Amino acid sequence: MPEDPIARLLARPPDLPVAAGVAELLSHLRDTAAAVVQAPPGSGKTSLVPPAVASLGSGRVVVTQPRRIAARAAARRLAHLLGEPVGATSGYSVRGDRQTGAGTRVEFVTTGVLLRRLQRDPALTGVGAVVLDEVHERQLDSDLTLALLVDVRENLREDLVVVAMSATVEAERTAALLGPGTPVVDIPGSLHPVDTVWSPLPSGVLRLDDRGVTPRFLDHVAATTRRAIDERAGDVLVFVPGAAEVSGVVRRLGGVDADVRPLHGRLPPAEQDLALTAGTRRRVVVSTAVAESSLTVPGVRTVVDAGLSREPRTDHRRGLAGLVTVRVSRASAAQRAGRAGREGPGAAYRCWSPAEDEHLAEHPAPEIATADLTSFALELAVWGSPDGAGLALLDRPPAAAMSAARETLSGLGAIDETGAVTERGRAIAAVAVDPRLARALLDGAPLVGSRRAAEVVAMLAEDVRAPGADLVASLRGLRRGGPDGAAWRAAARRLEGAVRQHEGQALTDDLAVGVVVALAHPDRIARMRPGGSAYLMAGGTGAVFGRGESWLAGTPWLAVADADRPRGRRDATIRAAAPLDEDLALEAASALWREDEEVAWRDGRVVARRTTSLGAIELTSDRLADPAPHLVAAAVREGLRSDGLAVLPWGEAATALRARLAFLHRTLGGPWPDVSDEALVEGVERWLGPDLARVRGAGDLRRVDVNAALRRLLPWPEAGRLDELAPERVTVPSGSAVRVDYTGDQPVLAVRIQEVFGWAAAPALAGGRVPLLLHLLSPARRPVAVTADLASFWDTGYPQVRAELRGRYPKHAWPDDPRTAPPTRGVRR
């Protein structure tokens, strides 16, 4: 019987730190069938833990990796340790590429591949264990897959072994999700010391501008790399944020005495192998974050870190989502530096200063907190848990992001009003791309043909930023066999096979690319604004081309595939687009077409129009002769809110009535109406209702009978008591009817003192609740006393007033006892 290659490997394991923890891990798994392995990068956990788990029994071990390049490399590494070719005991499956066989016991996959398998077969038939690698990276697919596996273990497969592997202290949180008693196997690393060498930017050099990473910063990264080559031995690993920056630094390192190798996920596998395989000459590997934690690059003794990473960010209010270049976190910088200490003492050259290092974030934000959640929300709906309730997620998705995602899915027809997945949603989910791109493929194939639709979607599924923002030129470059051509052709073939074959319409490539982009992002269909220097997108955001003109500038209609809005800018910057025409725009975004009656207050008048629009883009406009009353009311409301109630003719009677009503509302409450500015504006239909039909501007408002309008607010039957509860005038003992002033906090009666002789007390209003505040006047109508307690005033205040004024006004009455004296209006007879 041939020797088991996995048993042979475990009997004589390579000298890796994780080997010391294998026995403990297996012991725990026999008891709990779940565990978390915490070990730093380079400890060998990806190479030794999966075969160790496979030694436990039957069933294939599926191992997830965050990236395709890492899955292929891990499978090759294990196959090498087993002394076998890839596809035997150790194999891999990634999008568009699979090497496995009937005897494969350990299969490395991307997290997305496992997620789709779970959706098709939640019981994971034939799988005995799942190993989730690099869970600390907190990618969306990784978080969701972990949550679904916990659900499967609880409800379908309690025998399913799950091992989560992490390089950070979040291991305890992960263990808690896997279930009570889940152990953490902590394996210390054995990294060699790594010196930090600071290489701050020269004065005046910026890392980023509105176009992205600046050429002068890439010059600095290349210069720092040349310095590291001169000062240190061994291979050099350079970290930059994206594929474009990889190419830029590789060009700048021309002529160095070393093999300069690019490394990123869009390279063909053969070129990736060149970067990952040590040769006879010294190497400089210029890489994206793929080499940060999930890949081993042998021979590296020096790291040059640009200090930037590319992370997903979404502006939910404007519907702009994409990858954004940001400063690296301290945790990521430490992991990158650790790559230099795996095989011996090393050095990390950091392209920033110690002072800048103090301001870096401690950890990168989990994708669930910052990314577009449309794909995530669709996966939840397909799983049968649209809101994710009951799933063991490390962090709950932000409510605003989930709401935006569900709105997008609803617009695609992928979910119904309850959030449940539709048949169209299942078809969209079956295409392994973003739901919007899947919709563009399914609906674009009949318009442009299956092949062209697949080609455009394959291009859009990668980094869509194009030179000069021209997507059509990018497509032609890919067809000619550009640097990404092989991977793009493979993706296009796979996508073409996912849809029924269509010949499509006779469209040029320009319009074919445009309509597919428009189907994917109808809210980013853009029309040129008057003047020709800027665009308005259907989603309502303005857009302009960045510095360095694109030939697309001035094209009347565009389909924008990628745009970002720099901080402090009103308009988004177009990064990738294709031309479009109005007919195709209307076909691609038919759900955004609408016809409205718009009635608005502008420059002191009501403007009534009937408009047709594509989202925020106005297509036609006609005058509306007879607008609906509720629309006029809304426009007048806005006019009163902006211009103020002073535009109405507030005569003396209306002002007095409003003050009386305000007094009753303040004193008695309902049903007496609130007549504050805010309440009158909000309730404009209630009191100005019949007048609104005639209002077309501020002139019409100045002709409104405001007093009559206010009386419409009077409550019935209580209105019959208005003059009793808040009389406009009060008759005083002299017989005069004196007007009451209700404009203050307490109603005021200003009256000459001789006219209230005979009153023992001032009357009270609002059913006896509020006494009148008397402003007692001299014969010359100057205030001599203010009181709400007339009885007290007669006793204490009046004698002093009498003494001071009777000599000045001898012809007027100044009796000793004002309570019994007859009131007078003028002088004594």
ZILINNOR-V267910 format. One record per backbone hydrogen bond with DSSP energy under -0.5 kcal/mol. CO is the residue of the C=O (numbers start at 1). NH is the residue of the N-H. E is the energy in kcal/mol with one decimal. If there is no record, write none. Layout:
co = <CO & CO>
nh = <NH & NH>
e = <E & E>
//
This chain:
co = <4 & 5 & 6 & 7 & 8 & 10 & 14 & 16 & 17 & 18 & 18 & 19 & 21 & 22 & 23 & 24 & 25 & 26 & 27 & 28 & 28 & 28 & 29 & 33 & 34 & 35 & 36 & 36 & 37 & 37 & 38 & 40 & 43 & 44 & 45 & 45 & 48 & 49 & 50 & 51 & 53 & 54 & 60 & 60 & 60 & 61 & 61 & 62 & 63 & 64 & 65 & 67 & 68 & 69 & 70 & 71 & 72 & 73 & 74 & 75 & 76 & 77 & 78 & 79 & 79 & 80 & 85 & 89 & 89 & 89 & 90 & 90 & 91 & 92 & 93 & 94 & 97 & 99 & 101 & 105 & 106 & 106 & 107 & 108 & 109 & 110 & 111 & 112 & 113 & 114 & 115 & 116 & 117 & 121 & 124 & 126 & 126 & 128 & 129 & 130 & 130 & 131 & 131 & 132 & 134 & 135 & 138 & 139 & 140 & 141 & 142 & 143 & 144 & 145 & 146 & 147 & 147 & 148 & 149 & 150 & 151 & 152 & 152 & 157 & 161 & 162 & 163 & 164 & 165 & 166 & 168 & 169 & 170 & 171 & 172 & 173 & 174 & 175 & 179 & 183 & 183 & 184 & 185 & 185 & 186 & 187 & 193 & 195 & 195 & 196 & 197 & 202 & 207 & 209 & 212 & 214 & 215 & 216 & 217 & 218 & 219 & 220 & 221 & 222 & 223 & 224 & 225 & 226 & 227 & 228 & 235 & 235 & 236 & 236 & 237 & 238 & 238 & 239 & 242 & 243 & 244 & 245 & 246 & 247 & 248 & 249 & 250 & 251 & 253 & 256 & 258 & 259 & 259 & 261 & 263 & 264 & 268 & 268 & 269 & 270 & 271 & 272 & 273 & 276 & 281 & 282 & 283 & 284 & 284 & 285 & 285 & 286 & 287 & 288 & 289 & 289 & 295 & 296 & 297 & 299 & 301 & 302 & 303 & 303 & 304 & 304 & 305 & 307 & 309 & 309 & 311 & 313 & 314 & 315 & 315 & 315 & 319 & 320 & 322 & 324 & 324 & 326 & 329 & 330 & 331 & 332 & 333 & 334 & 335 & 336 & 337 & 338 & 339 & 341 & 346 & 347 & 348 & 348 & 349 & 349 & 350 & 350 & 352 & 353 & 354 & 356 & 357 & 361 & 362 & 366 & 366 & 367 & 367 & 368 & 370 & 373 & 374 & 375 & 376 & 377 & 378 & 379 & 380 & 380 & 381 & 385 & 388 & 391 & 398 & 399 & 400 & 401 & 402 & 403 & 404 & 405 & 406 & 407 & 408 & 409 & 409 & 409 & 410 & 414 & 416 & 420 & 422 & 423 & 424 & 425 & 426 & 427 & 428 & 430 & 431 & 434 & 434 & 435 & 436 & 437 & 438 & 439 & 440 & 441 & 444 & 444 & 444 & 445 & 447 & 449 & 450 & 451 & 452 & 453 & 454 & 455 & 456 & 457 & 459 & 466 & 467 & 469 & 469 & 470 & 471 & 472 & 473 & 474 & 475 & 476 & 477 & 478 & 482 & 484 & 485 & 486 & 487 & 488 & 489 & 490 & 491 & 492 & 493 & 495 & 496 & 502 & 505 & 508 & 509 & 510 & 511 & 512 & 513 & 514 & 515 & 516 & 517 & 521 & 522 & 523 & 524 & 525 & 526 & 527 & 529 & 534 & 535 & 536 & 537 & 538 & 541 & 542 & 543 & 544 & 550 & 552 & 556 & 557 & 558 & 558 & 559 & 559 & 562 & 562 & 564 & 564 & 566 & 572 & 572 & 573 & 574 & 575 & 576 & 576 & 577 & 578 & 580 & 581 & 582 & 583 & 584 & 585 & 587 & 589 & 589 & 590 & 592 & 594 & 596 & 596 & 597 & 598 & 600 & 600 & 602 & 604 & 605 & 605 & 606 & 607 & 607 & 608 & 609 & 609 & 610 & 611 & 612 & 612 & 613 & 613 & 614 & 616 & 617 & 620 & 622 & 623 & 628 & 628 & 629 & 630 & 631 & 632 & 633 & 634 & 635 & 636 & 637 & 638 & 639 & 640 & 644 & 645 & 648 & 649 & 651 & 652 & 653 & 654 & 655 & 656 & 657 & 658 & 659 & 660 & 661 & 662 & 663 & 664 & 664 & 665 & 669 & 673 & 676 & 677 & 678 & 679 & 681 & 683 & 683 & 684 & 685 & 688 & 688 & 689 & 689 & 691 & 692 & 696 & 697 & 698 & 700 & 701 & 701 & 704 & 705 & 706 & 707 & 708 & 709 & 710 & 711 & 715 & 717 & 718 & 719 & 721 & 722 & 725 & 728 & 730 & 730 & 732 & 736 & 736 & 738 & 739 & 740 & 741 & 747 & 748 & 748 & 749 & 749 & 751 & 752 & 753 & 754 & 754 & 755 & 756 & 763 & 765 & 765 & 766 & 770 & 772 & 773 & 774 & 774 & 775 & 776 & 776 & 777 & 778 & 782 & 785 & 787 & 788 & 789 & 790 & 791 & 792 & 792 & 793 & 793 & 797 & 798 & 799 & 800 & 801 & 802 & 805 & 807 & 809 & 811 & 816 & 817 & 817 & 818>
nh = <8 & 9 & 10 & 11 & 12 & 13 & 16 & 19 & 20 & 21 & 22 & 22 & 25 & 26 & 27 & 28 & 29 & 30 & 31 & 31 & 32 & 33 & 33 & 162 & 183 & 164 & 38 & 185 & 39 & 166 & 187 & 43 & 18 & 48 & 49 & 50 & 52 & 53 & 54 & 55 & 56 & 57 & 62 & 128 & 129 & 63 & 107 & 131 & 109 & 133 & 111 & 71 & 72 & 73 & 74 & 75 & 76 & 77 & 78 & 79 & 80 & 81 & 82 & 83 & 84 & 83 & 88 & 91 & 105 & 106 & 87 & 88 & 108 & 99 & 110 & 97 & 94 & 92 & 104 & 61 & 91 & 108 & 63 & 93 & 65 & 114 & 115 & 116 & 117 & 118 & 119 & 120 & 121 & 124 & 127 & 60 & 128 & 161 & 62 & 132 & 163 & 64 & 133 & 165 & 137 & 138 & 367 & 143 & 144 & 145 & 146 & 147 & 148 & 149 & 150 & 151 & 392 & 152 & 153 & 154 & 155 & 156 & 157 & 160 & 130 & 35 & 132 & 37 & 135 & 39 & 171 & 172 & 174 & 175 & 176 & 177 & 178 & 179 & 182 & 36 & 185 & 186 & 38 & 187 & 188 & 40 & 346 & 197 & 348 & 198 & 350 & 205 & 214 & 212 & 209 & 218 & 219 & 220 & 221 & 222 & 223 & 224 & 225 & 226 & 227 & 228 & 229 & 230 & 231 & 232 & 301 & 302 & 238 & 285 & 304 & 240 & 287 & 306 & 246 & 247 & 248 & 249 & 250 & 251 & 252 & 253 & 253 & 254 & 256 & 258 & 260 & 261 & 284 & 286 & 288 & 267 & 271 & 272 & 273 & 274 & 275 & 276 & 277 & 298 & 279 & 259 & 236 & 261 & 286 & 238 & 287 & 263 & 240 & 291 & 292 & 293 & 297 & 298 & 300 & 235 & 347 & 237 & 305 & 349 & 239 & 306 & 351 & 328 & 311 & 326 & 324 & 322 & 316 & 318 & 319 & 320 & 321 & 315 & 313 & 311 & 326 & 309 & 333 & 334 & 335 & 336 & 337 & 338 & 339 & 339 & 340 & 341 & 342 & 192 & 195 & 303 & 197 & 350 & 305 & 351 & 199 & 352 & 199 & 357 & 358 & 359 & 360 & 330 & 331 & 369 & 370 & 370 & 371 & 398 & 314 & 377 & 378 & 379 & 380 & 381 & 382 & 383 & 384 & 385 & 421 & 388 & 391 & 393 & 402 & 403 & 404 & 405 & 406 & 407 & 408 & 409 & 410 & 411 & 412 & 413 & 414 & 415 & 413 & 422 & 419 & 416 & 426 & 427 & 428 & 429 & 430 & 431 & 431 & 432 & 433 & 437 & 438 & 439 & 440 & 441 & 442 & 443 & 444 & 445 & 447 & 448 & 449 & 449 & 505 & 453 & 454 & 455 & 456 & 457 & 458 & 459 & 460 & 461 & 462 & 469 & 470 & 471 & 577 & 474 & 475 & 476 & 477 & 478 & 479 & 480 & 482 & 481 & 485 & 488 & 489 & 490 & 491 & 492 & 493 & 494 & 495 & 496 & 497 & 498 & 499 & 450 & 507 & 512 & 513 & 514 & 515 & 516 & 517 & 518 & 519 & 520 & 521 & 524 & 525 & 539 & 560 & 538 & 558 & 536 & 532 & 529 & 543 & 527 & 540 & 616 & 537 & 572 & 535 & 574 & 553 & 555 & 528 & 580 & 526 & 560 & 561 & 578 & 575 & 576 & 566 & 573 & 569 & 544 & 574 & 564 & 546 & 466 & 561 & 562 & 471 & 559 & 557 & 585 & 586 & 587 & 588 & 589 & 590 & 592 & 593 & 593 & 615 & 613 & 598 & 611 & 599 & 609 & 602 & 607 & 605 & 698 & 602 & 607 & 608 & 600 & 609 & 624 & 598 & 611 & 622 & 596 & 619 & 620 & 594 & 615 & 617 & 618 & 614 & 612 & 610 & 625 & 631 & 632 & 633 & 634 & 635 & 636 & 637 & 638 & 639 & 640 & 641 & 642 & 643 & 644 & 647 & 648 & 650 & 651 & 655 & 656 & 657 & 658 & 659 & 660 & 661 & 662 & 663 & 664 & 665 & 666 & 667 & 668 & 669 & 669 & 672 & 675 & 680 & 681 & 682 & 683 & 684 & 686 & 687 & 688 & 689 & 691 & 692 & 692 & 693 & 694 & 695 & 606 & 701 & 702 & 703 & 649 & 704 & 706 & 709 & 710 & 711 & 712 & 712 & 713 & 714 & 719 & 720 & 721 & 722 & 725 & 726 & 766 & 740 & 732 & 738 & 735 & 732 & 738 & 730 & 750 & 742 & 748 & 773 & 741 & 750 & 751 & 775 & 777 & 755 & 756 & 757 & 824 & 734 & 759 & 772 & 769 & 770 & 769 & 765 & 774 & 749 & 776 & 787 & 751 & 784 & 785 & 753 & 781 & 778 & 776 & 774 & 790 & 793 & 794 & 795 & 796 & 797 & 797 & 798 & 801 & 802 & 803 & 804 & 805 & 806 & 809 & 810 & 812 & 828 & 818 & 820 & 821 & 758>
e = <-2.5 & -2.1 & -2.6 & -1.8 & -1.6 & -0.6 & -2.2 & -1.7 & -1.3 & -1.7 & -0.5 & -0.9 & -2.2 & -2.6 & -2.1 & -2.1 & -2.5 & -1.9 & -0.8 & -0.8 & -3.0 & -0.5 & -1.4 & -1.9 & -0.6 & -2.2 & -0.6 & -3.3 & -0.6 & -2.7 & -3.1 & -1.4 & -2.3 & -2.2 & -1.8 & -0.5 & -1.8 & -2.6 & -2.3 & -1.2 & -1.7 & -0.9 & -0.6 & -2.0 & -1.6 & -0.5 & -2.9 & -3.0 & -3.1 & -1.0 & -1.4 & -2.0 & -2.4 & -2.1 & -2.6 & -2.0 & -2.2 & -2.4 & -2.4 & -2.4 & -2.4 & -2.0 & -2.1 & -0.8 & -2.7 & -0.7 & -1.5 & -0.5 & -2.0 & -2.4 & -3.2 & -0.7 & -2.8 & -3.1 & -0.9 & -2.4 & -3.4 & -1.7 & -1.6 & -3.2 & -2.5 & -0.5 & -2.9 & -2.4 & -2.1 & -1.7 & -2.3 & -2.0 & -1.9 & -2.6 & -1.8 & -1.9 & -3.3 & -2.3 & -2.3 & -2.5 & -0.5 & -2.0 & -2.4 & -0.6 & -2.5 & -2.6 & -0.8 & -3.5 & -1.7 & -1.5 & -2.0 & -2.7 & -2.5 & -2.7 & -2.3 & -1.9 & -2.5 & -2.4 & -2.0 & -1.8 & -0.5 & -2.5 & -2.6 & -1.9 & -1.8 & -3.1 & -3.0 & -1.5 & -2.8 & -1.7 & -3.1 & -2.7 & -2.1 & -2.1 & -0.9 & -0.8 & -1.9 & -2.5 & -2.1 & -1.5 & -1.7 & -0.9 & -1.8 & -2.2 & -0.5 & -0.8 & -2.5 & -0.6 & -0.6 & -0.6 & -2.2 & -0.5 & -3.4 & -0.5 & -2.8 & -1.8 & -2.5 & -1.8 & -2.4 & -1.7 & -2.1 & -1.8 & -2.4 & -2.5 & -2.5 & -2.6 & -2.1 & -2.4 & -2.1 & -2.3 & -2.5 & -2.0 & -2.1 & -2.1 & -2.4 & -1.6 & -0.5 & -3.0 & -2.6 & -0.6 & -3.4 & -2.3 & -2.0 & -2.3 & -2.0 & -2.4 & -2.5 & -2.2 & -1.5 & -1.1 & -0.7 & -1.4 & -1.7 & -2.1 & -0.7 & -0.6 & -2.9 & -2.7 & -1.5 & -1.5 & -0.7 & -1.9 & -2.4 & -1.4 & -1.3 & -1.6 & -0.9 & -0.5 & -0.5 & -3.0 & -2.2 & -3.0 & -0.6 & -3.3 & -0.7 & -1.9 & -2.5 & -1.4 & -2.1 & -0.5 & -0.5 & -0.7 & -1.1 & -2.1 & -1.6 & -2.8 & -0.5 & -3.4 & -3.0 & -0.6 & -2.5 & -2.2 & -0.6 & -3.0 & -3.3 & -2.1 & -0.9 & -0.6 & -1.3 & -1.6 & -0.6 & -3.4 & -2.7 & -2.7 & -0.5 & -2.6 & -2.4 & -2.5 & -2.0 & -2.5 & -2.5 & -2.1 & -0.7 & -1.2 & -2.1 & -1.5 & -0.6 & -3.4 & -2.6 & -2.4 & -2.9 & -0.7 & -3.0 & -0.5 & -3.0 & -1.5 & -0.8 & -2.0 & -1.2 & -1.3 & -1.3 & -3.1 & -1.8 & -1.9 & -0.6 & -1.2 & -3.2 & -0.7 & -0.7 & -2.9 & -2.0 & -2.4 & -2.1 & -2.1 & -2.6 & -2.2 & -1.0 & -2.7 & -0.6 & -1.7 & -1.8 & -2.0 & -2.3 & -2.5 & -2.3 & -2.2 & -2.7 & -2.1 & -2.1 & -2.5 & -2.5 & -2.1 & -1.5 & -0.6 & -2.6 & -0.7 & -1.1 & -2.5 & -1.8 & -2.4 & -2.1 & -2.0 & -2.5 & -2.7 & -1.6 & -0.5 & -1.2 & -0.6 & -2.8 & -0.7 & -2.5 & -2.4 & -1.9 & -2.3 & -2.6 & -2.8 & -1.7 & -1.7 & -0.6 & -2.9 & -0.5 & -2.1 & -3.6 & -2.4 & -2.4 & -2.5 & -2.5 & -2.5 & -2.6 & -1.7 & -2.6 & -1.9 & -1.1 & -2.7 & -1.5 & -0.9 & -2.4 & -1.4 & -2.4 & -2.2 & -2.2 & -2.1 & -2.2 & -1.7 & -1.3 & -1.4 & -2.2 & -2.2 & -2.7 & -2.1 & -2.2 & -2.6 & -2.3 & -2.0 & -2.5 & -2.5 & -1.7 & -1.2 & -1.2 & -2.0 & -2.0 & -2.5 & -2.8 & -2.0 & -2.7 & -1.8 & -2.4 & -2.4 & -2.1 & -1.8 & -2.6 & -2.0 & -1.4 & -2.4 & -1.2 & -2.6 & -2.8 & -2.3 & -2.2 & -3.1 & -2.3 & -2.1 & -2.4 & -2.2 & -2.6 & -2.9 & -2.9 & -3.1 & -1.7 & -2.8 & -2.5 & -1.7 & -2.9 & -0.6 & -0.6 & -1.7 & -2.7 & -1.6 & -0.7 & -3.9 & -2.1 & -2.5 & -0.5 & -1.8 & -0.7 & -1.4 & -2.1 & -1.7 & -2.4 & -2.9 & -0.5 & -2.3 & -2.4 & -1.8 & -2.8 & -2.0 & -0.8 & -2.0 & -0.5 & -1.1 & -2.3 & -2.7 & -0.7 & -2.7 & -0.6 & -3.2 & -0.7 & -3.6 & -1.1 & -2.5 & -3.1 & -0.6 & -0.6 & -2.6 & -0.5 & -2.4 & -3.1 & -0.5 & -2.2 & -2.7 & -3.1 & -1.4 & -2.2 & -0.6 & -2.1 & -0.7 & -2.9 & -1.7 & -3.3 & -0.7 & -0.8 & -2.0 & -2.9 & -1.8 & -2.1 & -3.0 & -2.6 & -2.0 & -2.3 & -3.1 & -2.4 & -2.3 & -3.2 & -1.7 & -1.4 & -1.9 & -1.6 & -1.5 & -2.6 & -2.3 & -2.6 & -2.5 & -2.0 & -2.2 & -2.5 & -2.5 & -2.1 & -2.1 & -2.6 & -2.5 & -2.2 & -3.3 & -0.9 & -0.9 & -1.3 & -0.6 & -2.7 & -2.3 & -2.5 & -2.4 & -1.2 & -1.2 & -1.0 & -2.4 & -0.8 & -1.1 & -1.4 & -1.3 & -0.6 & -1.2 & -1.5 & -1.7 & -1.5 & -1.6 & -1.1 & -0.6 & -1.5 & -1.3 & -2.1 & -2.8 & -1.5 & -0.6 & -1.1 & -2.1 & -1.1 & -2.3 & -1.9 & -2.2 & -1.7 & -3.1 & -3.0 & -2.6 & -2.4 & -0.6 & -2.7 & -2.7 & -2.6 & -0.8 & -2.7 & -0.5 & -0.7 & -2.8 & -2.6 & -3.2 & -0.5 & -0.7 & -2.6 & -2.3 & -1.6 & -1.2 & -0.8 & -1.6 & -1.4 & -2.2 & -2.4 & -1.1 & -2.1 & -0.5 & -3.8 & -0.8 & -2.3 & -0.8 & -2.2 & -1.8 & -3.2 & -1.4 & -2.4 & -2.8 & -2.8 & -2.3 & -2.9 & -0.5 & -1.9 & -2.6 & -1.3 & -2.5 & -0.5 & -1.4 & -2.8 & -1.9 & -3.3 & -2.1 & -1.9 & -2.1 & -2.1 & -2.6 & -0.5 & -1.4 & -3.4 & -0.6 & -1.0 & -1.1 & -1.9>
//
